[in-house]
């Protein structure tokens, strides 16, 4: 047992002391915070006001559009500074405005053709026409002006009609056993981030396990080690050591994620925008990582033992990756209907469970028996796969040269 612990200690320290581990451990939470917080900050950032002129030869819509944009300013969204167009004919004015846009003294100008009321058309000329948010505001301002004019032409009060047709502000409140809480779409983002984090870490540390076995095999180091330690115990030590390093990094990331969630984004000026991550969900997050790592790590280790180079490993590693990739493919379906029969069945399959069952837990609160059953089935799959992987490892680490065929690998499993 002490020799197994020595292998665990060696594998663990070798990885946690590496520069790659330190950099990725620090970089992970930084990217995580950026993914969760950056979109919120970008949508709330005001930026520089857009200097635009409104050219309305008919004189029917210009004042309405200006007032509509002014209402946006009054509501705290000062996005536009309306500048008066220079005097002259329509063609002269457009030429002068075009020159100002080229020189950079004007961001752009909005042209309302004489038949805009009939055609529902307007044109914006500017250097930057990719600012979707500003263009949407201008489009809404022109639309409001057109509707107001048409209503007035029919003898209807535009303000009265606008009041009667005001849009509904639908709030979404998520109901759980802990109570009800408003959810502005943060749960969707959180579920996506958590699922991708699980996917990345399981694939990353499973691959690290495989590459470590290939490296030791190519350097013939393993021949020296197995002379004093049975291959099955060496396999167990490597699996536990690499897993402990992965768990260390994962716990750091999970703690940072919990801190971001607990603050609700308040530290970044986005209070309430980031949903809270419950302690139960955080524990499940760690458990599913561990179960997923041991499930996939054992398979990756057996691949590393069966091949001689990383190039050979790539073709065998793809089938192992397929369940993880399919879990990402099933993500929209499971998130849209987490309690459907298909979602429940898929989340109970051991190879899909680390991602899909946890995804269901972030979307709804599945019955406890389903969560327990998925973990029980995963433990059973881990026991079978680890047993088979240990046998493949025992034979494969001492074989060199020709890459074994799949039937040969199955015969290794059947050896006593």
C-alpha positions in Angstrom: 0.0 0.0 0.0 2.9 2.4 0.8 4.2 1.9 -2.7 0.9 2.8 -4.2 0.8 5.9 -2.1 4.3 6.7 -3.3 3.1 6.5 -6.9 0.1 8.7 -6.0 2.3 11.2 -4.4 4.8 11.3 -7.3 2.0 11.7 -9.9 0.4 14.4 -7.9 3.4 16.5 -7.1 4.8 16.1 -10.7 1.7 17.7 -12.1 0.8 20.4 -9.5 4.4 21.7 -9.6 4.4 22.2 -13.3 4.1 25.6 -14.8 1.3 24.5 -17.1 -0.8 23.5 -14.0 -0.1 26.8 -12.2 -0.9 28.9 -15.3 -4.1 26.9 -16.2 -5.3 27.0 -12.5 -5.0 30.8 -12.5 -6.2 31.4 -16.0 -9.3 29.2 -15.6 -11.1 31.3 -13.1 -10.1 34.5 -15.0 -11.7 33.2 -18.2 -14.7 31.9 -16.2 -15.3 35.3 -14.6 -14.9 36.9 -18.1 -17.5 34.6 -19.6 -20.0 35.2 -16.9 -19.4 38.9 -16.3 -18.1 40.4 -19.6 -21.4 40.1 -21.5 -23.2 41.8 -18.7 -20.7 44.7 -18.5 -20.7 45.1 -22.3 -24.5 45.3 -22.5 -24.5 48.0 -19.8 -21.6 50.0 -21.0 -22.8 53.3 -22.4 -19.8 54.3 -24.4 -19.5 57.6 -26.4 -22.7 59.2 -27.6 -23.3 59.0 -31.4 -23.3 62.3 -33.2 -25.9 62.1 -36.0 -27.9 64.5 -38.1 -31.5 63.8 -39.3 -32.3 64.9 -42.9 -36.0 65.0 -43.5 -36.9 66.8 -46.8 -40.7 66.3 -46.2 -40.6 67.7 -42.7 -43.1 65.1 -41.5 -41.0 62.7 -39.5 -37.8 64.5 -38.4 -39.2 66.1 -35.2 -40.9 62.8 -34.2 -37.6 60.9 -34.7 -35.7 63.5 -32.7 -38.2 63.3 -29.9 -38.1 59.6 -29.8 -34.4 59.6 -29.5 -34.6 62.3 -26.8 -36.9 60.0 -24.8 -34.2 57.5 -24.9 -31.8 60.1 -23.4 -34.3 61.0 -20.8 -34.5 57.4 -19.7 -30.8 57.3 -19.0 -29.7 56.0 -22.3 -28.0 59.0 -23.8 -26.8 57.4 -27.0 -27.3 60.1 -29.5 -26.4 63.8 -30.0 -28.7 65.2 -32.7 -26.9 67.8 -34.8 -28.8 70.2 -37.2 -28.2 69.6 -40.9 -26.5 72.4 -42.8 -28.8 74.6 -45.0 -29.2 74.1 -48.7 -31.0 71.9 -51.1 -31.5 68.2 -50.3 -28.5 67.2 -52.6 -26.3 69.9 -51.2 -27.1 69.0 -47.6 -26.5 65.3 -48.2 -23.1 66.1 -49.8 -22.1 68.3 -46.9 -23.2 65.6 -44.4 -21.3 63.0 -46.4 -18.2 65.1 -46.2 -18.5 65.5 -42.4 -18.8 61.8 -42.0 -15.7 61.2 -44.1 -13.8 63.8 -42.0 -14.9 62.2 -38.8 -16.7 65.3 -37.4 -20.1 63.4 -37.7 -20.7 59.7 -37.0 -23.5 59.5 -39.5 -26.8 60.9 -40.7 -30.3 59.5 -41.0 -32.1 60.2 -44.3 -35.9 60.1 -44.3 -37.1 60.1 -47.9 -40.2 62.1 -48.9 -42.2 58.8 -49.4 -41.0 57.3 -46.1 -44.5 57.3 -44.7 -45.8 55.2 -47.6 -42.8 52.9 -48.1 -41.8 52.5 -44.4 -38.2 53.2 -45.4 -35.2 55.1 -44.1 -31.5 55.2 -44.8 -28.6 55.6 -42.4 -25.2 56.7 -43.7 -22.2 56.3 -41.4 -18.6 55.1 -41.1 -19.6 52.4 -38.7 -22.8 50.5 -39.6 -22.0 47.4 -37.5 -23.2 48.9 -34.1 -26.3 46.8 -33.9 -27.6 48.3 -30.7 -27.5 51.9 -31.9 -29.0 51.0 -35.3 -31.8 49.2 -33.5 -32.5 52.3 -31.5 -32.7 54.4 -34.6 -34.9 51.9 -36.3 -37.3 51.9 -33.4 -37.3 55.8 -33.4 -38.2 55.9 -37.1 -40.8 53.2 -36.6 -42.4 55.1 -33.7 -42.5 58.3 -35.8 -44.1 56.5 -38.7 -46.8 54.9 -36.5 -47.5 58.2 -34.8 -48.0 60.0 -38.1 -50.2 57.2 -39.5 -52.4 57.2 -36.4 -52.7 61.0 -36.4 -53.7 60.8 -40.1 -56.5 58.4 -39.1 -57.7 60.7 -36.4 -56.4 58.6 -33.5 -54.4 59.8 -30.5 -50.8 58.3 -30.9 -50.1 58.5 -27.1 -53.4 56.9 -26.3 -52.8 54.0 -28.7 -49.2 53.7 -27.5 -50.4 53.4 -23.9 -53.0 50.7 -24.9 -50.5 48.7 -26.9 -47.6 48.9 -24.4 -45.4 45.9 -24.4 -45.7 43.4 -21.5 -42.7 43.2 -19.2 -42.6 39.4 -18.6 -40.4 38.4 -15.6 -39.3 34.9 -15.2 -39.2 33.5 -11.7 -37.6 30.2 -11.0 -39.3 28.1 -8.3 -37.3 25.6 -6.3 -37.5 23.9 -2.9 -35.7 26.9 -1.4 -38.3 29.3 -2.7 -38.8 31.6 -5.8 -36.2 33.9 -7.3 -36.2 36.0 -10.4 -34.1 34.5 -13.2 -33.1 36.8 -16.1 -31.6 34.1 -18.2 -28.5 33.7 -16.0 -29.4 30.0 -15.3 -29.0 29.2 -19.0 -25.5 30.8 -19.1 -24.5 29.2 -15.8 -25.6 25.7 -17.0 -23.7 26.2 -20.2 -20.5 27.3 -18.4 -20.7 24.5 -15.8 -21.3 21.9 -18.5 -18.4 23.1 -20.6 -16.2 23.2 -17.5 -17.0 19.6 -16.7 -16.4 18.6 -20.4 -13.1 20.4 -20.6 -11.7 19.1 -17.3 -12.7 15.5 -17.8 -11.2 15.5 -21.3 -8.1 17.4 -20.3 -7.2 15.2 -17.3 -8.2 12.0 -19.1 -5.8 13.0 -21.9 -3.1 13.8 -19.3 -3.5 10.3 -17.9 -3.1 8.8 -21.4 -0.1 10.9 -22.3 1.6 10.1 -19.0 1.3 6.4 -19.7 2.6 6.8 -23.3 5.6 8.9 -22.1 6.6 6.4 -19.4 6.2 3.5 -21.9 8.3 5.2 -24.6 11.0 6.0 -22.1 11.0 2.5 -20.7 10.6 3.9 -17.2 7.6 1.6 -16.6 9.8 -1.5 -17.0 11.8 -0.5 -14.0 8.8 0.4 -11.9 6.8 -2.9 -12.6 9.9 -4.9 -11.4 9.1 -3.7 -7.9 5.4 -2.9 -8.1 2.6 -4.9 -9.7 1.1 -3.3 -12.8 -2.4 -3.2 -11.3 -1.2 -1.2 -8.3 0.9 1.1 -10.6 -2.3 1.7 -12.6 -4.3 2.5 -9.4 -1.6 4.8 -8.2 -1.4 6.7 -11.5 -5.2 7.0 -11.8 -5.5 8.3 -8.2 -2.5 10.6 -8.5 -3.6 12.3 -11.7 -7.1 12.4 -10.4 -5.9 14.2 -7.2 -4.1 16.8 -9.3 -7.2 17.3 -11.4 -9.4 17.5 -8.3 -7.1 20.2 -6.8 -7.4 22.4 -9.9 -11.1 21.7 -10.1 -11.7 22.7 -6.5 -9.9 26.0 -7.1 -12.1 26.6 -10.1 -15.3 25.6 -8.2 -14.4 27.9 -5.3 -13.9 30.8 -7.7 -17.2 30.0 -9.4 -19.0 29.8 -6.0 -17.5 33.2 -5.1 -18.7 34.8 -8.4 -22.2 33.2 -7.9 -22.4 34.2 -4.3 -21.7 37.8 -5.2 -24.3 37.6 -7.9 -22.0 39.8 -10.0 -22.3 42.7 -7.5 -18.5 43.2 -7.4 -18.6 43.9 -11.1 -21.7 46.2 -11.0 -24.0 43.5 -12.2 -25.8 42.6 -9.0 -28.4 39.8 -9.4 -27.3 39.0 -13.0 -25.3 35.9 -12.1 -27.5 33.2 -10.5 -26.7 31.7 -7.2 -24.9 28.4 -7.1 -26.3 26.4 -4.2 -24.0 24.3 -1.9 -25.8 21.1 -3.0 -25.2 21.9 -6.7 -21.6 22.8 -5.9 -21.0 19.4 -4.2 -22.7 17.6 -7.1 -20.4 19.5 -9.5 -17.4 18.1 -7.7 -18.9 14.6 -7.5 -19.7 14.4 -11.1 -16.2 15.5 -12.0 -14.7 12.8 -9.9 -17.0 10.1 -11.3 -16.5 11.3 -14.8 -12.7 11.4 -14.4 -12.5 7.9 -13.1 -14.8 6.6 -15.8 -13.0 8.3 -18.7 -9.5 8.3 -17.1 -9.4 4.6 -16.8 -10.3 4.3 -20.5 -7.7 6.8 -21.5 -5.1 5.0 -19.4 -5.9 1.7 -21.2 -5.4 3.5 -24.6 -2.1 4.8 -23.5 -0.9 1.3 -22.5 -2.1 -0.2 -25.8 -0.3 2.2 -28.1 3.3 3.4 -28.6 2.9 7.0 -29.7 0.4 9.8 -29.3 -0.3 9.6 -33.0 -1.6 6.0 -32.6 -3.6 7.1 -29.5 -5.6 9.7 -31.5 -7.5 7.1 -33.5 -8.4 5.1 -30.4 -9.2 8.1 -28.3 -11.9 9.4 -30.6 -14.4 6.6 -29.6 -13.8 7.5 -26.0 -14.5 11.1 -26.7 -17.7 10.4 -28.6 -20.0 10.2 -25.5 -18.7 13.5 -24.3 -19.2 15.1 -27.7 -22.7 13.6 -27.9 -23.5 15.1 -24.5 -22.8 18.5 -25.9 -25.0 17.7 -29.0 -27.8 16.6 -26.7 -27.4 19.8 -24.6 -30.2 21.9 -26.2 -32.7 19.1 -26.2 -32.1 18.2 -22.5 -32.1 21.9 -21.4 -35.4 22.6 -23.3 -37.2 19.6 -21.8 -35.1 18.3 -18.8 -38.0 16.1 -17.4 -38.8 14.4 -20.8 -38.4 10.7 -21.1 -35.4 11.1 -23.5 -33.6 13.5 -21.2 -34.2 11.2 -18.2 -33.0 8.1 -20.0 -29.9 9.8 -21.4 -28.9 11.3 -18.1 -29.0 7.8 -16.6 -26.5 6.3 -19.1 -23.1 6.3 -17.3 -21.2 7.8 -20.2 -23.6 10.7 -20.5 -24.5 11.1 -16.9 -21.5 13.3 -15.8 -22.7 16.1 -18.1 -26.4 15.5 -18.8 -27.5 14.6 -15.2 -25.7 17.6 -13.9 -27.2 19.8 -16.6 -30.7 18.6 -15.6 -29.8 19.6 -12.0 -29.0 23.1 -13.1 -32.2 23.4 -15.0 -34.7 21.8 -12.7 -34.6 19.7 -9.5 -34.8 16.1 -10.7 -36.1 13.5 -8.2 -33.4 12.4 -5.8 -33.8 8.7 -6.9 -32.8 9.7 -10.4 -29.6 11.4 -9.2 -28.8 8.5 -6.9 -29.4 6.0 -9.6 -27.2 7.8 -12.1 -24.4 7.9 -9.6 -24.9 4.2 -8.7 -24.8 3.2 -12.4 -21.7 5.3 -12.9 -20.0 3.6 -10.0 -20.9 0.2 -11.5 -19.5 1.3 -14.9 -16.4 2.6 -13.2 -15.8 -0.7 -11.4 -16.2 -2.7 -14.7 -14.1 -0.4 -16.8 -11.4 0.0 -14.2 -11.1 -3.8 -13.9 -10.9 -4.1 -17.7 -8.5 -1.2 -18.0 -6.2 -2.6 -15.4 -5.9 -5.8 -17.3 -5.2 -4.0 -20.6 -2.6 -1.8 -18.7 -0.9 -4.8 -17.2 -0.3 -6.4 -20.6 0.0 -3.3 -22.8 2.7 -1.4 -20.9 5.3 -4.1 -21.6 4.4 -4.5 -25.3 6.2 -2.5 -28.0 6.2 -2.4 -31.8 3.0 -3.2 -33.7 -0.2 -1.6 -32.5 -2.6 -4.2 -31.2 -5.9 -4.8 -32.9 -9.2 -4.5 -31.1 -9.6 -8.4 -30.8 -6.2 -8.6 -29.3 -7.1 -6.0 -26.7 -10.2 -8.0 -25.8 -8.0 -11.1 -25.3 -5.9 -9.1 -22.9 -9.0 -8.4 -20.8 -9.8 -12.1 -20.7 -6.3 -13.1 -19.4 -6.2 -14.1 -15.8 
